[in-house]
Amino acid sequence: MTQYAAAPELPDILPVVRIRKGWVGFILNHPTVAIGLGLILLMLFLAIAAPWLWTVDPTELAPIKRNREPSLQYWFGTDALGRDIYSRVLYGARVSLIVGFAVALLASLSGLAIGLISGTFRRSDAIIMRIMDGLMSIPPILLAIALMALTRASVENVVMAITIAEIPRVSRLVRGVVLTLREQPYVDAAISCGSRTPMLIWRHILPNTLAPLMVQATYICASAMITESILSFIGAGVPPIIPSWGNIMADGRTLFQIKPYIIFFPAIFLSVTVLAVNLVGDGFRDLLDPRKSKAT
């Protein structure tokens, strides 16, 4: 009777395959996304834990300590009023992150609703899109400045002003996606089967608009942080008593040539945060793009 040698055991590669799939695998295969997420989590930690990170009252005035150079006692130095820049930068992260995330959420939800209505109901499309075109004809920063000029300075009004400036771009994006989806065979099949418009939107159109909307939301978040800093820099944003990266840089612009650190540190934090959000947005775009996912 012929005996066959036992086949050699193959190494177990299933755990490796499981690790490489899904969100975790995507992050491991895209180090830039991991860096972006890590930086965002770091900024969130600094903003939340600011009271416990060797900070002092960011609004405390100490004229006798004004314009101190960075040292072991004052890590980022002090400004012209003697306020600790390190403390102001960490507390200022709260304003920028709140404004960025709030504007991204509100603009995405409002633009999604407007885009769905405009793309689905042709009669209202012309009216809604003409209003959106009128708002888009004004640069977002100028529109935000005009809206802030009509209200008092506060974080809530800054969020609303930037949100109104960003809604037209989101609604335009969603409308274009909806018009494309309406021509798909599965949508025609659903209509022929008697699906009503609300169910058609909920089951077939809305889920397919979320992918581009998520990508756009990340860019809106980054743009909102920059816009908030510009508004605060020119004195049209949050009140000066509330530390933000924009008004910290505004306080140091007159001393920039001799005390550049007053602007340098908040500018670095703002740049790193915006870069991190954009890296995550690029990762979402690659992950949710079916053409790139098939290529990989």
Summary of the structure (lengths in Angstrom):
residues: 296
radius of gyration: 25.0
end to end distance: 49.2
largest distance: 100.1
contacts: 945
relative contact order: 0.14
helix: 73%
strand: 1%
